[in-house]
Amino acid sequence: MSIKFTKHALERLKNRSISKDEILEIVNECEDLRKDNYGNFIA
């Protein structure tokens, strides 16, 4: 699965001192992955 970070998401990560690697690890280890009404995946 390809994961794209928006400019807004990157700003929020920076403000919260969270790395992209941390997010990728969480998403890759997620046991419950669903699609929303817009086709986006929710972990």
N, C-alpha and C positions, 0 to 999 in steps of 0.2 A: 504494500500500500504506500502510495506517495503522500507525504505530509508536507503541506505548504503553510508557512507562517506568514500571516498578514503583517503589515507595518504596525497596526494597532496591537496585535498579539505580541510582537517583539518589544514594543514599548512597555506593555504590561509586565512581561517577563523581566525586563530590566528593572522596572520599579519595584518588583517583588523579589529581586535577587534570585530568580529561578533560571536555570540554564535550559537551552533547547535539548541537550542530552537527557536531562531529567524528564522532560515531557515525553521524549521519544521512548525512554525506558518504561514509563508508565503506560503509554499507549500500546507498546509491543507486548507488555505483560498483562494487559487488560483481559479479564474473563467475560465481561459483558459489554459488547460493542454493538451499538444500534445506529440506525439511520434516522435522521429527523425528516420532517416534511419537505426539506429543501435538498435532500440527498447528502447532507453532511453526516459524518460519523460522530457519535457521542460515546465517549468511554466512561 
